[in-house]
């Protein structure tokens, strides 16, 4: 992602309040981690997964790797253009991997998928690639192609067929370089964001893809972000509420140049209206630069993470977990639920999205931190954050990754199975150093 652009002061669109919540910290002795798959740079397997996993109804896991596979990429020094993989549980224990698709740099297919997948009711998989496809731009010269939206459909008798639904191109309207997962609405339309491109060329878009008769898809740009002194830019994904409004985060921009939470609302007569709900970096306790998207609770509150900040330290801190609550009379109130630390006993650098369990506990990963001193800055963690009756949230460290056979550097969030086990990926580590799929049992 392009994170080195200069920022300018922006104006907050919606007034919010900020308060800090103190937390306690515990370390779990019960949860046990198991590596289900070690990715291997052997010319066949994928390398370096940086996205979350999904389950199908049969208990199979699906995900992407940014590199690896059999496809040849001329632009990368890392072998392969990426893969889509499936992990299926074996009778008697263990898991078996199957590569469903090898991306290839041929001017048609996408390359370098960085986002996870979604499933439709028919069992088709949908995802994005950050590069590849037939679209072009001066911003996509080093990595040919500006990215794609693709569909993988299972074929009777075995195998999967890929269809490119959209090729992104920098034309002053379309976005380029999609790096986050898609979502469906009830009508079967797809929504997502691009990290770059749009009407302002550099700052990203929110887009909709709608299925048409004959199997084609039509793209509509819902919003082009702009470094204009008010808007956020470099979006990190979107979610839908029951009324059809979209919510998301931007890594930069807003009143303090440190990122925003935004809402897009369908306007009467067509188009969409953007409202900035929160600008990060208001105080030393606030987080900044959110790298992941948002989730809702049942009451309509929003939760998310920031990559940096927290703890009352300016230009420091290991990131935060925040809550946004709709305020009476309008606006949203921000509460910091937890601030992470730069230390060997706490995770930091949050890139993965949060998930809830049935009891209202939050779970995710930190890319760095944890007990292990074998990685510079720590090898990463899986954590749980539990609400207390007094409003204090307690952090429990479920797993500290370690160098060697274990995975390291989890960059995506985790998911649950029906039994309460957690599953996720690490971008490096494992037996071959190329990343892992892991399970954590309660």
C-alpha positions in Angstrom: 0.0 0.0 0.0 1.1 3.6 -0.6 1.6 4.9 2.9 4.4 7.4 2.3 2.4 10.2 0.7 2.5 13.6 2.4 -0.6 14.6 4.5 -2.2 18.0 5.0 -4.4 19.3 7.8 -8.1 18.4 7.4 -11.3 19.5 9.0 -13.5 17.1 11.0 -16.9 16.6 9.3 -18.8 15.2 12.3 -18.0 16.2 15.9 -17.0 13.3 18.1 -15.9 12.8 21.7 -12.9 10.7 22.8 -12.5 8.9 26.1 -10.0 6.3 27.4 -10.8 3.0 29.1 -8.2 1.4 31.2 -7.7 -2.4 30.8 -6.1 -5.2 32.7 -4.0 -7.9 31.0 -3.8 -11.7 31.6 -2.1 -14.5 29.8 -3.9 -17.7 28.9 -2.5 -21.1 29.8 -5.3 -23.1 28.2 -5.4 -22.4 24.5 -3.2 -24.6 22.3 -1.9 -23.7 18.8 -1.6 -26.3 16.0 -0.1 -25.7 12.6 -2.4 -27.2 10.0 -0.4 -26.4 6.9 3.2 -25.1 6.2 3.4 -23.2 2.9 6.4 -24.2 0.8 8.4 -22.5 -1.9 8.5 -25.6 -4.0 7.2 -24.3 -7.3 3.7 -25.6 -6.6 2.5 -24.4 -3.2 1.5 -20.8 -2.4 3.8 -18.5 -0.4 3.1 -15.7 2.1 -0.6 -15.6 2.9 -1.7 -12.2 4.1 -5.4 -12.6 4.2 -8.1 -14.2 6.5 -9.7 -17.6 5.9 -13.3 -18.6 5.3 -15.2 -21.8 5.9 -17.7 -23.5 3.6 -20.7 -25.6 5.0 -18.6 -28.8 4.9 -15.9 -27.5 7.1 -13.3 -26.8 4.4 -11.1 -23.7 4.7 -10.3 -21.4 1.8 -7.7 -18.6 1.4 -5.2 -16.9 -0.9 -1.5 -16.5 -1.0 0.2 -13.4 -2.4 3.0 -15.3 -4.1 3.8 -18.9 -5.1 2.1 -21.4 -7.3 3.0 -22.4 -10.8 2.2 -19.0 -12.5 5.2 -17.1 -13.8 5.4 -13.4 -12.8 8.0 -11.3 -14.6 7.7 -8.3 -12.2 8.5 -10.1 -9.0 11.6 -11.6 -7.5 9.5 -13.8 -5.4 8.4 -17.0 -7.3 4.8 -17.3 -8.5 1.9 -14.9 -8.9 -0.2 -16.2 -6.0 -2.8 -18.9 -5.4 -6.3 -19.7 -4.2 -6.1 -22.8 -1.9 -8.5 -25.1 0.0 -7.7 -27.1 3.2 -9.9 -30.1 3.9 -9.9 -32.1 7.1 -8.8 -35.7 6.7 -10.4 -38.7 8.4 -8.2 -39.7 11.3 -6.7 -36.2 11.7 -4.7 -33.7 9.7 -5.6 -31.5 6.8 -4.9 -31.8 3.0 -4.2 -28.8 0.8 -5.5 -28.4 -2.8 -4.5 -25.5 -5.1 -7.7 -24.3 -6.8 -6.2 -21.7 -8.9 -2.7 -20.5 -9.9 -2.6 -16.8 -10.9 -0.4 -16.0 -13.9 1.0 -12.8 -15.4 -0.5 -13.1 -18.9 -2.2 -9.8 -19.3 -5.6 -11.4 -18.6 -5.4 -13.1 -15.2 -5.0 -11.2 -12.0 -1.8 -11.5 -9.8 -0.8 -11.0 -6.2 -4.1 -11.5 -4.3 -3.8 -9.8 -0.9 -7.4 -10.1 0.2 -9.5 -13.0 1.5 -12.4 -14.7 -0.3 -16.2 -14.7 0.0 -18.7 -17.5 -1.0 -22.1 -17.2 -2.6 -25.0 -19.6 -1.9 -24.0 -21.7 -4.9 -20.5 -22.3 -3.7 -18.7 -19.9 -6.0 -15.7 -18.0 -4.6 -15.1 -14.2 -5.2 -12.0 -12.2 -4.5 -9.6 -9.4 -5.7 -6.1 -9.3 -7.0 -4.0 -6.2 -6.3 -2.2 -6.5 -9.7 -2.7 -8.1 -13.1 -5.6 -8.1 -15.5 -5.9 -6.1 -18.7 -6.2 -2.6 -17.1 -3.2 -0.3 -17.2 -1.9 2.9 -15.7 1.4 4.8 -15.1 0.9 3.7 -11.4 0.9 0.0 -12.4 4.1 -0.1 -14.5 6.3 -1.9 -11.9 3.6 -4.5 -11.3 1.8 -4.9 -14.7 -2.0 -4.6 -14.5 -4.0 -2.6 -12.0 -5.9 -5.5 -10.4 -9.1 -7.5 -10.9 -12.2 -8.9 -9.3 -12.5 -12.6 -10.0 -14.9 -15.5 -9.5 -14.0 -19.2 -9.1 -16.7 -21.7 -9.9 -16.5 -25.4 -9.1 -16.7 -27.7 -12.2 -18.7 -30.9 -12.2 -16.2 -33.8 -11.8 -13.5 -31.6 -10.2 -11.5 -28.5 -10.7 -12.5 -24.8 -10.7 -13.0 -22.3 -13.5 -12.0 -18.6 -13.2 -13.9 -15.7 -14.6 -12.6 -12.1 -14.5 -15.5 -9.9 -13.5 -13.7 -6.6 -13.7 -10.3 -5.2 -14.8 -9.4 -2.0 -12.9 -7.7 0.7 -15.0 -6.6 4.3 -14.2 -8.8 6.4 -16.5 -9.8 9.3 -14.2 -12.9 7.4 -13.0 -12.0 3.8 -12.0 -10.0 2.8 -9.0 -6.9 0.6 -9.1 -5.0 -1.8 -6.8 -7.8 -3.5 -4.7 -6.2 -5.0 -1.6 -9.2 -5.8 0.6 -12.1 -8.3 0.6 -15.4 -7.9 -1.1 -18.9 -8.0 0.5 -22.3 -8.9 -1.0 -25.7 -7.2 -0.5 -29.0 -9.0 -0.5 -29.5 -8.4 -4.2 -26.2 -10.1 -5.1 -24.2 -6.9 -5.8 -20.5 -6.8 -4.8 -18.9 -3.9 -2.9 -15.2 -3.2 -2.3 -12.5 -0.5 -2.3 -9.4 0.3 -4.2 -6.3 1.6 -2.6 -5.5 4.0 -5.4 -7.1 5.6 -8.5 -10.5 7.2 -8.8 -11.5 10.7 -9.9 -8.5 12.1 -8.0 -6.1 9.5 -9.4 -4.2 8.6 -6.2 -6.5 8.3 -3.2 -8.8 5.3 -3.8 -12.5 4.5 -4.4 -15.5 2.6 -3.1 -17.0 0.6 -6.0 -20.1 -1.6 -6.7 -20.2 -4.4 -9.2 -23.7 -5.4 -10.3 -24.5 -8.7 -12.2 -26.2 -8.2 -15.6 -28.2 -10.5 -17.9 -25.8 -12.6 -19.9 -23.3 -13.0 -17.0 -21.5 -9.7 -17.3 -20.9 -7.3 -14.4 -21.2 -3.5 -14.4 -19.0 -1.3 -12.1 -20.3 1.9 -10.5 -17.9 4.2 -8.5 -19.8 5.2 -5.4 -17.1 7.5 -4.0 -13.6 8.8 -5.0 -11.5 9.8 -2.0 -9.6 13.0 -2.1 -6.8 14.7 -0.2 -8.8 17.9 -0.2 -8.6 19.0 3.5 -11.8 17.2 4.5 -11.9 13.6 3.2 -10.0 10.5 4.2 -8.0 8.5 1.7 -6.5 5.0 1.2 -9.7 3.0 2.2 -9.5 -0.3 4.1 -12.7 -2.1 3.2 -16.4 -1.6 3.8 -19.3 -3.2 5.6 -23.1 -2.8 5.1 -25.8 -2.1 7.7 -29.4 -3.3 7.5 -30.5 0.0 5.8 -27.9 -0.4 3.0 -25.4 2.2 4.2 -21.7 1.5 3.8 -19.1 2.0 6.6 -15.4 1.9 6.4 -12.0 3.2 7.4 -9.3 5.2 5.6 -5.6 4.9 6.6 -4.9 8.6 6.1 -6.8 11.9 5.9 -9.4 13.4 8.1 -9.1 16.4 10.5 -5.7 15.2 11.9 -4.3 13.5 8.7 -4.2 10.2 10.6 -7.2 8.3 9.1 -11.0 8.3 9.4 -14.2 6.3 9.8 -16.7 7.1 7.1 -20.3 6.4 6.1 -21.7 6.3 2.6 -25.5 6.7 2.4 -27.6 6.2 -0.8 -28.9 9.6 -1.8 -32.4 10.3 -3.0 -32.4 10.4 -6.8 -29.1 8.5 -7.1 -25.5 8.8 -5.9 -24.1 8.4 -2.5 -23.3 10.9 0.3 -20.2 10.6 2.5 -20.1 11.5 6.1 -16.9 11.4 8.2 -17.9 9.8 11.5 -14.4 10.0 13.2 -11.0 11.5 12.6 -8.2 9.7 14.4 -5.3 11.3 16.2 -7.3 13.8 18.3 -5.3 13.3 21.5 -2.3 11.3 22.7 -4.6 8.5 23.9 -6.2 8.2 20.4 -5.1 5.6 17.8 -4.2 6.5 14.3 -3.8 4.9 10.8 -6.5 2.1 10.8 -5.4 -0.8 8.6 -8.4 -3.0 9.0 -12.2 -2.6 8.4 -15.0 -2.4 10.9 -17.6 -4.7 12.6 -21.0 -4.0 14.1 -22.4 -5.2 17.4 -26.2 -5.9 17.8 -26.8 -2.4 19.1 -25.4 -0.7 16.1 -22.0 0.3 17.6 -18.9 0.1 15.4 -15.6 -1.5 16.4 -12.2 -1.4 14.8 -8.5 -1.2 15.3 -5.7 1.3 14.6 -2.2 0.4 13.6 -0.5 2.9 15.9 -1.2 5.2 18.8 -2.8 4.8 22.2 -1.5 4.9 25.7 -1.2 8.7 25.9 2.0 8.8 23.8 2.3 11.1 20.8 3.7 9.4 17.6 4.1 6.1 19.6 2.0 3.3 21.0 1.3 -0.1 19.5 -2.2 0.5 18.3 -5.7 0.6 19.7 -9.1 -1.1 19.7 -11.9 1.5 19.5 -15.7 1.7 19.7 -17.9 4.3 18.0 -21.4 4.8 19.5 -24.1 6.8 17.8 -24.7 10.0 19.9 -28.2 11.4 20.7 -28.8 14.3 18.3 -26.2 13.1 15.8 -22.5 12.4 15.6 -20.6 9.5 17.0 -18.6 9.1 20.3 -15.3 7.3 20.2 -14.1 5.2 23.2 -10.7 3.6 23.3 -11.2 0.0 24.7 -7.6 -1.0 24.7 -4.1 0.4 23.9 -1.4 -2.0 22.9 2.3 -1.7 23.9 5.7 -1.9 22.3 6.9 -4.7 24.6 7.8 -8.4 24.7 4.6 -9.2 26.6 2.1 -7.4 24.4 1.2 -7.4 20.8 1.4 -4.4 18.5 0.9 -3.4 14.9 -2.7 -4.4 14.2 -3.6 -5.2 10.6 -6.4 -7.8 11.0 -10.1 -7.2 11.5 -11.9 -8.0 14.8 -14.6 -10.7 15.4 -17.1 -11.2 18.2 -18.0 -14.4 20.0 -21.4 -15.1 21.4 -20.4 -13.6 24.8 -19.3 -10.3 23.4 -15.6 -10.9 23.5 -13.4 -9.5 20.7 -10.6 -11.5 19.0 -7.9 -10.7 16.5 -4.1 -10.7 15.9 -1.1 -8.4 16.1 1.6 -8.7 13.5 4.3 -8.0 16.0 4.9 -8.4 19.8 4.3 -11.3 22.1 6.6 -13.3 24.3 9.1 -14.5 21.7 12.4 -12.6 21.4 13.5 -14.6 18.3 11.8 -12.1 15.9 12.8 -8.4 15.9 9.9 -6.8 17.7 8.2 -10.1 18.4 6.7 -12.7 16.1 3.0 -11.7 16.7 0.1 -12.7 18.8 -3.6 -13.8 18.9 -5.5 -12.0 21.6 -8.9 -11.9 23.3 -10.5 -8.7 24.8 -13.3 -9.3 27.3 -15.7 -6.7 28.6 -16.3 -6.3 32.3 -19.3 -5.1 34.2 -17.4 -2.0 35.3 -16.6 -1.0 31.7 -13.1 -2.2 31.9 -11.9 -4.6 29.2 -9.4 -7.4 30.0 -6.9 -8.6 27.4 -5.9 -12.2 27.3 -3.0 -13.3 25.2 -4.1 -16.6 23.5 -0.9 -17.3 21.6 2.6 -15.8 21.0 4.1 -17.0 17.8 7.7 -18.1 17.8 10.4 -18.5 15.2 11.1 -22.0 13.9 8.4 -24.5 13.2 5.8 -22.1 14.4 4.3 -19.4 12.1 5.2 -15.7 12.5 3.8 -12.3 11.6 0.0 -12.8 11.3 -1.3 -10.0 9.2 -5.0 -11.0 9.0 -7.7 -11.6 11.6 -9.1 -15.0 12.8 -12.3 -16.9 12.3 -14.3 -19.4 14.5 -15.6 -22.9 13.8 -18.7 -24.2 15.4 -16.7 -25.7 18.3 -15.0 -22.4 19.2 -11.6 -23.1 17.6 -9.8 -20.1 16.0 -8.2 -20.3 12.6 -5.9 -17.9 10.8 -2.7 -17.5 8.7 0.8 -16.2 9.2 2.7 -14.5 6.4 6.0 -16.1 7.3 7.5 -18.9 9.5 6.6 -22.5 9.7 8.8 -25.4 8.5 9.8 -23.7 5.3 9.6 -20.1 6.3 6.8 -19.3 3.8 3.8 -19.0 6.2 1.3 -21.2 7.9 -2.4 -21.9 8.5 -2.9 -22.4 12.2 -5.7 -23.5 14.7 -6.0 -22.4 18.3 -8.2 -24.7 20.4 -9.8 -23.2 23.6 
